[in-house]
Amino acid sequence: METMTNTTKENQLIQSLKSSYSSPVAKTFMRIQNESAARLNDLTFPNSRVEYWKYTRTGQIANKMWAFSTQKEAEIPENLPVSKYRMVFVNGYFNQEKSILPEIEGLSIRPFSESSLDQKIAQGDDDIFKALNTAMPQDGYIIHLIRDVIVEDPIQMVFLYEGNLTIVQPRSFVKLESGSGLKVSEFHIHANGSRVFANIHSEVSVHNNAHYKIDIVQQGSEHGFHLHETFGEQDKNCTYSQNTFTLSGNWTRNNSTIRLTGEHSECNINGFYIPNLKEHIDNHTIIDHEKPNCESNELYRGVLIDKSTGVFNGKVFVRQDAQKTNAFQSNGNIIFSDTATMNSKPELEIYADDVKCSHGSTTGQLDDEAIFYLMARGLSRESARKLLINAFAEDVLEKLVNENLRPIIEETINTKLA
Protein backbone atom coordinates (compact mmCIF):
# COMPACT_ATOMS: atom_id res chain seq x y z
CA MET A 1 0.00 0.00 0.00
CA GLU A 2 2.85 2.36 0.84
CA THR A 3 4.50 1.70 -2.54
CA MET A 4 1.29 2.58 -4.39
CA THR A 5 1.01 5.85 -2.46
CA ASN A 6 4.63 6.78 -3.20
CA THR A 7 4.31 5.92 -6.87
CA THR A 8 1.20 8.08 -7.19
CA LYS A 9 2.94 10.97 -5.43
CA GLU A 10 5.98 10.81 -7.69
CA ASN A 11 3.90 10.41 -10.82
CA GLN A 12 1.87 13.47 -9.92
CA LEU A 13 5.02 15.52 -9.43
CA ILE A 14 6.60 14.29 -12.68
CA GLN A 15 3.46 15.12 -14.66
CA SER A 16 3.35 18.56 -13.05
CA LEU A 17 6.98 19.20 -13.98
CA LYS A 18 6.52 18.03 -17.56
CA SER A 19 3.64 20.44 -18.06
CA SER A 20 5.77 23.45 -17.06
CA TYR A 21 9.10 22.38 -18.60
CA SER A 22 10.13 24.27 -21.74
CA SER A 23 13.95 24.45 -21.76
CA PRO A 24 15.68 23.43 -25.02
CA VAL A 25 18.50 20.88 -25.08
CA ALA A 26 21.18 20.14 -27.66
CA LYS A 27 20.54 17.27 -30.07
CA THR A 28 23.57 15.39 -28.72
CA PHE A 29 21.86 15.19 -25.32
CA MET A 30 18.39 14.09 -26.40
CA ARG A 31 19.07 10.34 -26.28
CA ILE A 32 20.32 10.56 -22.69
CA GLN A 33 17.38 12.81 -21.82
CA ASN A 34 14.82 10.35 -23.19
CA GLU A 35 16.43 7.41 -21.39
CA SER A 36 16.24 9.25 -18.06
CA ALA A 37 12.65 10.31 -18.66
CA ALA A 38 11.74 6.63 -19.09
CA ARG A 39 13.64 5.75 -15.90
CA LEU A 40 11.62 8.19 -13.81
CA ASN A 41 8.64 5.84 -13.73
CA ASP A 42 10.69 3.29 -11.73
CA LEU A 43 12.23 5.65 -9.16
CA THR A 44 11.01 6.90 -5.80
CA PHE A 45 12.22 9.51 -3.35
CA PRO A 46 14.60 8.00 -0.77
CA ASN A 47 13.64 7.79 2.89
CA SER A 48 15.65 7.42 6.09
CA ARG A 49 15.76 3.63 5.68
CA VAL A 50 18.13 4.16 2.75
CA GLU A 51 21.62 4.33 4.28
CA TYR A 52 22.80 7.00 1.83
CA TRP A 53 19.96 9.26 3.06
CA LYS A 54 19.81 8.12 6.68
CA TYR A 55 20.12 11.58 8.26
CA THR A 56 18.63 13.75 5.52
CA ARG A 57 14.91 13.56 4.89
CA THR A 58 13.46 14.23 1.47
CA GLY A 59 9.76 14.27 2.40
CA GLN A 60 9.55 18.08 2.33
CA ILE A 61 10.68 17.97 -1.31
CA ALA A 62 8.62 14.94 -2.33
CA ASN A 63 5.36 16.30 -0.91
CA LYS A 64 5.37 19.62 -2.76
CA MET A 65 4.10 20.28 -6.27
CA TRP A 66 7.09 22.04 -7.82
CA ALA A 67 6.97 23.76 -11.20
CA PHE A 68 9.47 25.42 -13.52
CA SER A 69 9.47 29.21 -13.55
CA THR A 70 9.35 31.61 -16.48
CA GLN A 71 11.09 34.34 -14.46
CA LYS A 72 14.40 35.19 -16.14
CA GLU A 73 15.37 38.41 -14.35
CA ALA A 74 16.88 38.93 -10.89
CA GLU A 75 19.31 41.33 -9.28
CA ILE A 76 22.92 40.33 -8.67
CA PRO A 77 23.98 41.01 -5.04
CA GLU A 78 26.23 44.04 -4.75
CA ASN A 79 28.77 42.27 -2.53
CA LEU A 80 29.91 39.84 -5.23
CA PRO A 81 33.52 40.47 -6.24
CA VAL A 82 34.20 42.11 -9.59
CA SER A 83 35.21 39.66 -12.30
CA LYS A 84 36.54 39.91 -15.86
CA TYR A 85 34.49 36.88 -16.88
CA ARG A 86 30.97 36.20 -15.64
CA MET A 87 28.00 34.04 -16.62
CA VAL A 88 24.65 34.70 -14.93
CA PHE A 89 21.74 32.27 -14.73
CA VAL A 90 18.31 33.11 -13.33
CA ASN A 91 16.09 30.15 -12.44
CA GLY A 92 17.91 27.99 -14.95
CA TYR A 93 17.95 30.52 -17.81
CA PHE A 94 21.11 32.11 -19.14
CA ASN A 95 21.03 35.91 -18.81
CA GLN A 96 23.29 37.29 -21.51
CA GLU A 97 22.77 40.96 -20.60
CA LYS A 98 24.25 40.51 -17.11
CA SER A 99 27.08 38.26 -18.32
CA ILE A 100 30.61 39.31 -19.28
CA LEU A 101 32.26 36.91 -21.72
CA PRO A 102 35.27 38.31 -23.59
CA GLU A 103 36.74 35.91 -26.11
CA ILE A 104 39.74 33.86 -25.01
CA GLU A 105 41.53 31.85 -27.65
CA GLY A 106 41.16 28.15 -26.96
CA LEU A 107 38.32 28.60 -24.45
CA SER A 108 34.71 27.85 -25.35
CA ILE A 109 31.99 28.86 -22.85
CA ARG A 110 28.33 28.37 -23.68
CA PRO A 111 25.02 27.74 -21.93
CA PHE A 112 24.11 24.08 -21.67
CA SER A 113 21.29 24.38 -24.20
CA GLU A 114 23.59 25.76 -26.91
CA SER A 115 26.46 23.29 -26.71
CA SER A 116 27.05 20.29 -28.92
CA LEU A 117 29.91 19.02 -26.74
CA ASP A 118 29.40 15.31 -26.14
CA GLN A 119 28.73 14.64 -22.46
CA LYS A 120 28.74 11.44 -20.50
CA ILE A 121 26.85 10.45 -17.40
CA ALA A 122 29.51 9.53 -14.89
CA GLN A 123 27.36 7.40 -12.58
CA GLY A 124 24.07 6.90 -14.43
CA ASP A 125 20.63 7.83 -13.16
CA ASP A 126 20.43 5.58 -10.13
CA ASP A 127 18.30 7.94 -8.04
CA ILE A 128 15.35 10.19 -8.71
CA PHE A 129 17.24 13.47 -8.29
CA LYS A 130 19.81 12.63 -10.98
CA ALA A 131 17.08 11.31 -13.26
CA LEU A 132 14.95 14.44 -12.84
CA ASN A 133 17.85 16.70 -13.80
CA THR A 134 18.81 14.56 -16.78
CA ALA A 135 15.22 14.23 -18.01
CA MET A 136 14.44 17.96 -17.64
CA PRO A 137 17.74 19.89 -17.55
CA GLN A 138 18.08 23.66 -17.65
CA ASP A 139 20.93 25.98 -18.45
CA GLY A 140 24.20 25.74 -16.64
CA TYR A 141 27.57 26.28 -18.29
CA ILE A 142 29.52 24.17 -20.76
CA ILE A 143 33.26 24.85 -20.76
CA HIS A 144 35.74 23.34 -23.18
CA LEU A 145 39.39 24.32 -22.78
CA ILE A 146 41.69 23.05 -25.51
CA ARG A 147 45.16 21.62 -25.12
CA ASP A 148 47.85 23.70 -23.32
CA VAL A 149 45.63 26.75 -22.75
CA ILE A 150 45.80 28.20 -19.23
CA VAL A 151 43.28 30.82 -18.04
CA GLU A 152 44.75 32.67 -15.06
CA ASP A 153 41.76 34.77 -13.90
CA PRO A 154 38.85 32.90 -12.28
CA ILE A 155 35.66 32.64 -14.31
CA GLN A 156 32.66 33.65 -12.22
CA MET A 157 29.40 31.68 -12.46
CA VAL A 158 26.36 33.20 -10.74
CA PHE A 159 23.18 31.19 -10.24
CA LEU A 160 20.20 33.18 -8.91
CA TYR A 161 17.03 31.50 -7.63
CA GLU A 162 13.68 33.18 -6.97
CA GLY A 163 10.10 31.98 -6.79
CA ASN A 164 7.41 30.12 -4.89
CA LEU A 165 7.41 26.32 -5.24
CA THR A 166 9.87 26.71 -8.11
CA ILE A 167 12.20 23.94 -9.22
CA VAL A 168 15.45 24.84 -10.98
CA GLN A 169 17.70 22.19 -12.58
CA PRO A 170 20.97 23.66 -13.90
CA ARG A 171 23.31 21.30 -15.68
CA SER A 172 27.00 22.03 -16.27
CA PHE A 173 29.91 20.25 -17.91
CA VAL A 174 33.63 21.12 -17.95
CA LYS A 175 36.23 19.47 -20.17
CA LEU A 176 39.91 20.33 -19.79
CA GLU A 177 42.19 18.90 -22.43
CA SER A 178 45.81 17.95 -21.79
CA GLY A 179 48.05 20.63 -20.29
CA SER A 180 45.26 23.17 -19.73
CA GLY A 181 44.33 25.04 -16.55
CA LEU A 182 41.15 26.71 -15.31
CA LYS A 183 39.80 28.39 -12.16
CA VAL A 184 36.08 28.88 -11.44
CA SER A 185 34.19 30.84 -8.76
CA GLU A 186 30.62 29.58 -8.51
CA PHE A 187 27.82 31.29 -6.55
CA HIS A 188 24.41 29.82 -5.76
CA ILE A 189 22.15 32.50 -4.28
CA HIS A 190 18.54 31.94 -3.20
CA ALA A 191 16.55 35.16 -2.81
CA ASN A 192 15.45 35.74 0.75
CA GLY A 193 12.14 34.01 1.46
CA SER A 194 12.02 32.10 -1.83
CA ARG A 195 10.66 28.56 -1.87
CA VAL A 196 12.96 27.06 -4.48
CA PHE A 197 14.29 23.57 -4.98
CA ALA A 198 17.62 23.80 -6.83
CA ASN A 199 18.59 20.38 -8.20
CA ILE A 200 22.05 20.90 -9.69
CA HIS A 201 24.19 18.47 -11.69
CA SER A 202 27.82 19.15 -12.63
CA GLU A 203 30.40 17.01 -14.43
CA VAL A 204 34.11 17.67 -14.83
CA SER A 205 36.58 15.81 -17.05
CA VAL A 206 40.25 16.64 -16.37
CA HIS A 207 42.71 15.18 -18.86
CA ASN A 208 46.44 14.45 -18.71
CA ASN A 209 48.50 17.16 -16.97
CA ALA A 210 45.52 19.55 -16.68
CA HIS A 211 44.59 21.48 -13.53
CA TYR A 212 41.05 22.42 -12.44
CA LYS A 213 40.21 24.50 -9.35
CA ILE A 214 36.77 25.65 -8.20
CA ASP A 215 35.30 27.56 -5.24
CA ILE A 216 31.55 27.04 -4.63
CA VAL A 217 29.66 29.48 -2.40
CA GLN A 218 26.10 28.52 -1.39
CA GLN A 219 23.70 31.06 0.11
CA GLY A 220 20.28 29.47 0.55
CA SER A 221 17.03 30.84 1.90
CA GLU A 222 15.11 29.88 5.03
CA HIS A 223 12.51 28.01 2.93
CA GLY A 224 14.71 26.68 0.13
CA PHE A 225 16.18 23.31 -0.81
CA HIS A 226 19.55 22.95 -2.48
CA LEU A 227 21.01 19.71 -3.87
CA HIS A 228 24.36 19.87 -5.69
CA GLU A 229 25.60 16.73 -7.42
CA THR A 230 29.19 16.79 -8.73
CA PHE A 231 31.02 14.10 -10.70
CA GLY A 232 34.67 14.44 -11.56
CA GLU A 233 37.00 12.19 -13.53
CA GLN A 234 40.77 12.63 -13.55
CA ASP A 235 43.29 11.35 -16.05
CA LYS A 236 47.00 10.96 -15.22
CA ASN A 237 49.27 13.74 -13.86
CA CYS A 238 46.39 16.14 -13.24
CA THR A 239 44.90 18.07 -10.32
CA TYR A 240 41.29 18.55 -9.22
CA SER A 241 40.59 20.98 -6.34
CA GLN A 242 37.12 21.85 -5.00
CA ASN A 243 36.20 24.10 -2.06
CA THR A 244 32.55 24.30 -0.99
CA PHE A 245 31.31 26.96 1.45
CA THR A 246 27.72 26.50 2.65
CA LEU A 247 26.83 29.78 4.35
CA SER A 248 23.05 29.46 4.72
CA GLY A 249 20.01 27.49 3.63
CA ASN A 250 17.08 25.58 5.07
CA TRP A 251 18.12 22.24 3.47
CA THR A 252 21.40 21.63 1.66
CA ARG A 253 22.85 18.41 0.33
CA ASN A 254 26.21 18.23 -1.49
CA ASN A 255 27.19 14.98 -3.22
CA SER A 256 30.69 14.89 -4.70
CA THR A 257 32.15 11.84 -6.47
CA ILE A 258 35.67 11.99 -7.93
CA ARG A 259 37.32 9.12 -9.79
CA LEU A 260 41.10 9.02 -10.21
CA THR A 261 41.50 6.94 -13.37
CA GLY A 262 45.13 7.83 -14.19
CA GLU A 263 48.41 7.62 -12.30
CA HIS A 264 50.21 10.45 -10.47
CA SER A 265 47.08 12.61 -10.02
CA GLU A 266 45.96 14.67 -7.04
CA CYS A 267 42.45 15.34 -5.72
CA ASN A 268 41.63 17.96 -3.07
CA ILE A 269 38.10 18.36 -1.72
CA ASN A 270 37.42 20.81 1.10
CA GLY A 271 34.35 22.31 2.71
CA PHE A 272 33.13 24.71 5.38
CA TYR A 273 29.56 25.01 6.68
CA ILE A 274 27.91 27.13 9.36
CA PRO A 275 24.19 26.34 9.76
CA ASN A 276 22.08 28.10 12.36
CA LEU A 277 18.40 28.20 13.44
CA LYS A 278 16.97 24.89 12.10
CA GLU A 279 19.14 24.72 8.98
CA HIS A 280 20.35 21.33 7.78
CA ILE A 281 23.57 20.69 5.82
CA ASP A 282 24.72 17.30 4.52
CA ASN A 283 28.04 16.69 2.76
CA HIS A 284 28.51 13.30 1.10
CA THR A 285 31.80 12.64 -0.71
CA ILE A 286 33.34 9.71 -2.57
CA ILE A 287 36.96 9.69 -3.73
CA ASP A 288 37.72 6.60 -5.79
CA HIS A 289 41.40 5.69 -6.30
CA GLU A 290 41.50 3.37 -9.30
CA LYS A 291 45.17 3.74 -10.32
CA PRO A 292 48.48 3.75 -8.38
CA ASN A 293 50.66 6.66 -7.25
CA CYS A 294 47.82 9.12 -6.60
CA GLU A 295 47.03 11.38 -3.64
CA SER A 296 43.79 12.73 -2.19
CA ASN A 297 43.23 15.25 0.59
CA GLU A 298 39.86 15.96 2.16
CA LEU A 299 39.20 18.57 4.86
CA TYR A 300 35.74 19.61 6.11
CA ARG A 301 35.07 22.00 8.97
CA GLY A 302 31.66 22.85 10.46
CA VAL A 303 30.23 25.22 13.06
CA LEU A 304 26.69 24.34 14.17
CA ILE A 305 24.53 26.94 15.92
CA ASP A 306 21.05 26.93 17.52
CA LYS A 307 18.98 23.84 16.50
CA SER A 308 20.85 23.18 13.29
CA THR A 309 21.93 19.73 12.11
CA GLY A 310 24.93 18.61 10.11
CA VAL A 311 25.99 15.45 8.32
CA PHE A 312 29.36 14.44 6.93
CA ASN A 313 29.83 11.11 5.17
CA GLY A 314 33.14 10.85 3.34
CA LYS A 315 34.21 7.61 1.71
CA VAL A 316 37.59 6.83 0.15
CA PHE A 317 38.00 3.76 -2.03
CA VAL A 318 41.47 2.39 -2.77
CA ARG A 319 41.17 -0.27 -5.46
CA GLN A 320 43.41 -3.32 -5.68
CA ASP A 321 45.52 -1.81 -8.48
CA ALA A 322 45.94 1.52 -6.66
CA GLN A 323 49.24 0.80 -4.90
CA LYS A 324 51.31 3.70 -3.52
CA THR A 325 48.14 5.66 -2.78
CA ASN A 326 48.19 8.49 -0.22
CA ALA A 327 44.71 9.39 1.05
CA PHE A 328 43.94 11.69 3.96
CA GLN A 329 40.52 12.67 5.27
CA SER A 330 39.49 14.87 8.20
CA ASN A 331 36.19 16.24 9.49
CA GLY A 332 36.11 18.66 12.44
CA ASN A 333 33.05 20.29 14.01
CA ILE A 334 32.30 22.81 16.71
CA ILE A 335 28.89 22.57 18.37
CA PHE A 336 27.95 26.10 19.35
CA SER A 337 24.79 25.26 21.31
CA ASP A 338 23.29 22.43 23.36
CA THR A 339 20.56 21.85 20.77
CA ALA A 340 22.70 21.44 17.62
CA THR A 341 23.41 17.96 16.20
CA MET A 342 26.25 16.60 14.09
CA ASN A 343 26.46 13.17 12.45
CA SER A 344 29.92 12.34 11.09
CA LYS A 345 31.01 9.15 9.35
CA PRO A 346 34.43 9.13 7.66
CA GLU A 347 35.15 5.86 5.83
CA LEU A 348 38.06 4.07 4.17
CA GLU A 349 37.67 1.00 1.98
CA ILE A 350 41.10 -0.31 1.03
CA TYR A 351 41.92 -3.24 -1.24
CA ALA A 352 45.64 -2.44 -1.82
CA ASP A 353 48.41 -3.19 0.68
CA ASP A 354 51.07 -0.56 -0.09
CA VAL A 355 49.22 2.66 0.86
CA LYS A 356 49.24 5.52 3.36
CA CYS A 357 45.70 6.37 4.39
CA SER A 358 44.13 8.07 7.39
CA HIS A 359 40.76 9.46 8.39
CA GLY A 360 39.39 11.13 11.47
CA SER A 361 36.50 13.07 12.93
CA THR A 362 36.20 15.37 15.94
CA THR A 363 33.12 17.11 17.32
CA GLY A 364 33.12 19.29 20.42
CA GLN A 365 32.51 22.70 21.92
CA LEU A 366 34.75 25.74 22.18
CA ASP A 367 37.51 25.47 24.74
CA ASP A 368 36.48 27.47 27.83
CA GLU A 369 40.11 27.87 28.84
CA ALA A 370 40.97 29.41 25.47
CA ILE A 371 38.04 31.83 25.78
CA PHE A 372 39.11 32.75 29.33
CA TYR A 373 42.71 33.28 28.13
CA LEU A 374 41.58 35.71 25.43
CA MET A 375 39.18 37.53 27.79
CA ALA A 376 42.01 37.95 30.30
CA ARG A 377 43.85 39.87 27.59
CA GLY A 378 41.06 42.36 27.02
CA LEU A 379 38.72 40.70 24.51
CA SER A 380 35.00 40.45 25.16
CA ARG A 381 33.45 36.97 25.26
CA GLU A 382 31.85 37.53 21.86
CA SER A 383 35.12 38.72 20.31
CA ALA A 384 36.98 35.78 21.82
CA ARG A 385 34.49 33.30 20.36
CA LYS A 386 34.62 34.94 16.94
CA LEU A 387 38.41 34.86 16.97
CA LEU A 388 38.49 31.14 17.79
CA ILE A 389 35.85 30.26 15.17
CA ASN A 390 37.60 32.27 12.48
CA ALA A 391 40.85 30.49 13.30
CA PHE A 392 39.01 27.17 13.04
CA ALA A 393 37.56 28.14 9.64
CA GLU A 394 40.96 29.35 8.40
CA ASP A 395 42.02 25.73 7.78
CA VAL A 396 39.61 25.72 4.84
CA LEU A 397 39.68 29.42 3.95
CA GLU A 398 43.40 29.27 3.25
CA LYS A 399 42.64 26.84 0.42
CA LEU A 400 40.48 29.36 -1.47
CA VAL A 401 41.26 29.55 -5.16
CA ASN A 402 39.94 33.11 -5.36
CA GLU A 403 40.92 35.20 -2.32
CA ASN A 404 38.32 37.82 -3.33
CA LEU A 405 35.64 35.52 -1.90
CA ARG A 406 37.07 35.68 1.62
CA PRO A 407 35.18 38.85 2.77
CA ILE A 408 31.79 37.30 1.90
CA ILE A 409 32.54 34.16 3.90
CA GLU A 410 34.04 35.97 6.90
CA GLU A 411 31.11 38.42 7.01
CA THR A 412 28.63 35.52 7.16
CA ILE A 413 30.59 33.82 9.95
CA ASN A 414 30.69 36.98 12.08
CA THR A 415 27.00 37.77 11.45
CA LYS A 416 25.84 34.29 12.47
CA LEU A 417 28.03 34.20 15.54
CA ALA A 418 26.61 37.52 16.68
C-alpha positions in Angstrom: 0.0 0.0 0.0 2.9 2.4 0.8 4.5 1.7 -2.5 1.3 2.6 -4.4 1.0 5.9 -2.5 4.6 6.8 -3.2 4.3 5.9 -6.9 1.2 8.1 -7.2 2.9 11.0 -5.4 6.0 10.8 -7.7 3.9 10.4 -10.8 1.9 13.5 -9.9 5.0 15.5 -9.4 6.6 14.3 -12.7 3.5 15.1 -14.7 3.4 18.6 -13.1 7.0 19.2 -14.0 6.5 18.0 -17.6 3.6 20.4 -18.1 5.8 23.4 -17.1 9.1 22.4 -18.6 10.1 24.3 -21.7 14.0 24.5 -21.8 15.7 23.4 -25.0 18.5 20.9 -25.1 21.2 20.1 -27.7 20.5 17.3 -30.1 23.6 15.4 -28.7 21.9 15.2 -25.3 18.4 14.1 -26.4 19.1 10.3 -26.3 20.3 10.6 -22.7 17.4 12.8 -21.8 14.8 10.3 -23.2 16.4 7.4 -21.4 16.2 9.2 -18.1 12.7 10.3 -18.7 11.7 6.6 -19.1 13.6 5.7 -15.9 11.6 8.2 -13.8 8.6 5.8 -13.7 10.7 3.3 -11.7 12.2 5.6 -9.2 11.0 6.9 -5.8 12.2 9.5 -3.3 14.6 8.0 -0.8 13.6 7.8 2.9 15.6 7.4 6.1 15.8 3.6 5.7 18.1 4.2 2.7 21.6 4.3 4.3 22.8 7.0 1.8 20.0 9.3 3.1 19.8 8.1 6.7 20.1 11.6 8.3 18.6 13.7 5.5 14.9 13.6 4.9 13.5 14.2 1.5 9.8 14.3 2.4 9.6 18.1 2.3 10.7 18.0 -1.3 8.6 14.9 -2.3 5.4 16.3 -0.9 5.4 19.6 -2.8 4.1 20.3 -6.3 7.1 22.0 -7.8 7.0 23.8 -11.2 9.5 25.4 -13.5 9.5 29.2 -13.6 9.4 31.6 -16.5 11.1 34.3 -14.5 14.4 35.2 -16.1 15.4 38.4 -14.3 16.9 38.9 -10.9 19.3 41.3 -9.3 22.9 40.3 -8.7 24.0 41.0 -5.0 26.2 44.0 -4.7 28.8 42.3 -2.5 29.9 39.8 -5.2 33.5 40.5 -6.2 34.2 42.1 -9.6 35.2 39.7 -12.3 36.5 39.9 -15.9 34.5 36.9 -16.9 31.0 36.2 -15.6 28.0 34.0 -16.6 24.7 34.7 -14.9 21.7 32.3 -14.7 18.3 33.1 -13.3 16.1 30.2 -12.4 17.9 28.0 -15.0 17.9 30.5 -17.8 21.1 32.1 -19.1 21.0 35.9 -18.8 23.3 37.3 -21.5 22.8 41.0 -20.6 24.3 40.5 -17.1 27.1 38.3 -18.3 30.6 39.3 -19.3 32.3 36.9 -21.7 35.3 38.3 -23.6 36.7 35.9 -26.1 39.7 33.9 -25.0 41.5 31.8 -27.7 41.2 28.1 -27.0 38.3 28.6 -24.5 34.7 27.8 -25.3 32.0 28.9 -22.8 28.3 28.4 -23.7 25.0 27.7 -21.9 24.1 24.1 -21.7 21.3 24.4 -24.2 23.6 25.8 -26.9 26.5 23.3 -26.7 27.1 20.3 -28.9 29.9 19.0 -26.7 29.4 15.3 -26.1 28.7 14.6 -22.5 28.7 11.4 -20.5 26.8 10.5 -17.4 29.5 9.5 -14.9 27.4 7.4 -12.6 24.1 6.9 -14.4 20.6 7.8 -13.2 20.4 5.6 -10.1 18.3 7.9 -8.0 15.4 10.2 -8.7 17.2 13.5 -8.3 19.8 12.6 -11.0 17.1 11.3 -13.3 15.0 14.4 -12.8 17.8 16.7 -13.8 18.8 14.6 -16.8 15.2 14.2 -18.0 14.4 18.0 -17.6 17.7 19.9 -17.6 18.1 23.7 -17.6 20.9 26.0 -18.4 24.2 25.7 -16.6 27.6 26.3 -18.3 29.5 24.2 -20.8 33.3 24.9 -20.8 35.7 23.3 -23.2 39.4 24.3 -22.8 41.7 23.1 -25.5 45.2 21.6 -25.1 47.9 23.7 -23.3 45.6 26.8 -22.8 45.8 28.2 -19.2 43.3 30.8 -18.0 44.8 32.7 -15.1 41.8 34.8 -13.9 38.8 32.9 -12.3 35.7 32.6 -14.3 32.7 33.6 -12.2 29.4 31.7 -12.5 26.4 33.2 -10.7 23.2 31.2 -10.2 20.2 33.2 -8.9 17.0 31.5 -7.6 13.7 33.2 -7.0 10.1 32.0 -6.8 7.4 30.1 -4.9 7.4 26.3 -5.2 9.9 26.7 -8.1 12.2 23.9 -9.2 15.5 24.8 -11.0 17.7 22.2 -12.6 21.0 23.7 -13.9 23.3 21.3 -15.7 27.0 22.0 -16.3 29.9 20.2 -17.9 33.6 21.1 -17.9 36.2 19.5 -20.2 39.9 20.3 -19.8 42.2 18.9 -22.4 45.8 18.0 -21.8 48.0 20.6 -20.3 45.3 23.2 -19.7 44.3 25.0 -16.6 41.1 26.7 -15.3 39.8 28.4 -12.2 36.1 28.9 -11.4 34.2 30.8 -8.8 30.6 29.6 -8.5 27.8 31.3 -6.6 24.4 29.8 -5.8 22.2 32.5 -4.3 18.5 31.9 -3.2 16.6 35.2 -2.8 15.5 35.7 0.7 12.1 34.0 1.5 12.0 32.1 -1.8 10.7 28.6 -1.9 13.0 27.1 -4.5 14.3 23.6 -5.0 17.6 23.8 -6.8 18.6 20.4 -8.2 22.1 20.9 -9.7 24.2 18.5 -11.7 27.8 19.2 -12.6 30.4 17.0 -14.4 34.1 17.7 -14.8 36.6 15.8 -17.0 40.3 16.6 -16.4 42.7 15.2 -18.9 46.4 14.5 -18.7 48.5 17.2 -17.0 45.5 19.6 -16.7 44.6 21.5 -13.5 41.1 22.4 -12.4 40.2 24.5 -9.3 36.8 25.7 -8.2 35.3 27.6 -5.2 31.6 27.0 -4.6 29.7 29.5 -2.4 26.1 28.5 -1.4 23.7 31.1 0.1 20.3 29.5 0.6 17.0 30.8 1.9 15.1 29.9 5.0 12.5 28.0 2.9 14.7 26.7 0.1 16.2 23.3 -0.8 19.6 22.9 -2.5 21.0 19.7 -3.9 24.4 19.9 -5.7 25.6 16.7 -7.4 29.2 16.8 -8.7 31.0 14.1 -10.7 34.7 14.4 -11.6 37.0 12.2 -13.5 40.8 12.6 -13.5 43.3 11.3 -16.0 47.0 11.0 -15.2 49.3 13.7 -13.9 46.4 16.1 -13.2 44.9 18.1 -10.3 41.3 18.5 -9.2 40.6 21.0 -6.3 37.1 21.8 -5.0 36.2 24.1 -2.1 32.6 24.3 -1.0 31.3 27.0 1.4 27.7 26.5 2.7 26.8 29.8 4.3 23.1 29.5 4.7 20.0 27.5 3.6 17.1 25.6 5.1 18.1 22.2 3.5 21.4 21.6 1.7 22.9 18.4 0.3 26.2 18.2 -1.5 27.2 15.0 -3.2 30.7 14.9 -4.7 32.2 11.8 -6.5 35.7 12.0 -7.9 37.3 9.1 -9.8 41.1 9.0 -10.2 41.5 6.9 -13.4 45.1 7.8 -14.2 48.4 7.6 -12.3 50.2 10.5 -10.5 47.1 12.6 -10.0 46.0 14.7 -7.0 42.5 15.3 -5.7 41.6 18.0 -3.1 38.1 18.4 -1.7 37.4 20.8 1.1 34.3 22.3 2.7 33.1 24.7 5.4 29.6 25.0 6.7 27.9 27.1 9.4 24.2 26.3 9.8 22.1 28.1 12.4 18.4 28.2 13.4 17.0 24.9 12.1 19.1 24.7 9.0 20.3 21.3 7.8 23.6 20.7 5.8 24.7 17.3 4.5 28.0 16.7 2.8 28.5 13.3 1.1 31.8 12.6 -0.7 33.3 9.7 -2.6 37.0 9.7 -3.7 37.7 6.6 -5.8 41.4 5.7 -6.3 41.5 3.4 -9.3 45.2 3.7 -10.3 48.5 3.7 -8.4 50.7 6.7 -7.3 47.8 9.1 -6.6 47.0 11.4 -3.6 43.8 12.7 -2.2 43.2 15.3 0.6 39.9 16.0 2.2 39.2 18.6 4.9 35.7 19.6 6.1 35.1 22.0 9.0 31.7 22.8 10.5 30.2 25.2 13.1 26.7 24.3 14.2 24.5 26.9 15.9 21.0 26.9 17.5 19.0 23.8 16.5 20.9 23.2 13.3 21.9 19.7 12.1 24.9 18.6 10.1 26.0 15.4 8.3 29.4 14.4 6.9 29.8 11.1 5.2 33.1 10.9 3.3 34.2 7.6 1.7 37.6 6.8 0.2 38.0 3.8 -2.0 41.5 2.4 -2.8 41.2 -0.3 -5.5 43.4 -3.3 -5.7 45.5 -1.8 -8.5 45.9 1.5 -6.7 49.2 0.8 -4.9 51.3 3.7 -3.5 48.1 5.7 -2.8 48.2 8.5 -0.2 44.7 9.4 1.0 43.9 11.7 4.0 40.5 12.7 5.3 39.5 14.9 8.2 36.2 16.2 9.5 36.1 18.7 12.4 33.1 20.3 14.0 32.3 22.8 16.7 28.9 22.6 18.4 28.0 26.1 19.4 24.8 25.3 21.3 23.3 22.4 23.4 20.6 21.8 20.8 22.7 21.4 17.6 23.4 18.0 16.2 26.3 16.6 14.1 26.5 13.2 12.4 29.9 12.3 11.1 31.0 9.1 9.4 34.4 9.1 7.7 35.1 5.9 5.8 38.1 4.1 4.2 37.7 1.0 2.0 41.1 -0.3 1.0 41.9 -3.2 -1.2 45.6 -2.4 -1.8 48.4 -3.2 0.7 51.1 -0.6 -0.1 49.2 2.7 0.9 49.2 5.5 3.4 45.7 6.4 4.4 44.1 8.1 7.4 40.8 9.5 8.4 39.4 11.1 11.5 36.5 13.1 12.9 36.2 15.4 15.9 33.1 17.1 17.3 33.1 19.3 20.4 32.5 22.7 21.9 34.7 25.7 22.2 37.5 25.5 24.7 36.5 27.5 27.8 40.1 27.9 28.8 41.0 29.4 25.5 38.0 31.8 25.8 39.1 32.7 29.3 42.7 33.3 28.1 41.6 35.7 25.4 39.2 37.5 27.8 42.0 38.0 30.3 43.9 39.9 27.6 41.1 42.4 27.0 38.7 40.7 24.5 35.0 40.4 25.2 33.5 37.0 25.3 31.8 37.5 21.9 35.1 38.7 20.3 37.0 35.8 21.8 34.5 33.3 20.4 34.6 34.9 16.9 38.4 34.9 17.0 38.5 31.1 17.8 35.8 30.3 15.2 37.6 32.3 12.5 40.9 30.5 13.3 39.0 27.2 13.0 37.6 28.1 9.6 41.0 29.3 8.4 42.0 25.7 7.8 39.6 25.7 4.8 39.7 29.4 3.9 43.4 29.3 3.2 42.6 26.8 0.4 40.5 29.4 -1.5 41.3 29.5 -5.2 39.9 33.1 -5.4 40.9 35.2 -2.3 38.3 37.8 -3.3 35.6 35.5 -1.9 37.1 35.7 1.6 35.2 38.8 2.8 31.8 37.3 1.9 32.5 34.2 3.9 34.0 36.0 6.9 31.1 38.4 7.0 28.6 35.5 7.2 30.6 33.8 10.0 30.7 37.0 12.1 27.0 37.8 11.4 25.8 34.3 12.5 28.0 34.2 15.5 26.6 37.5 16.7 
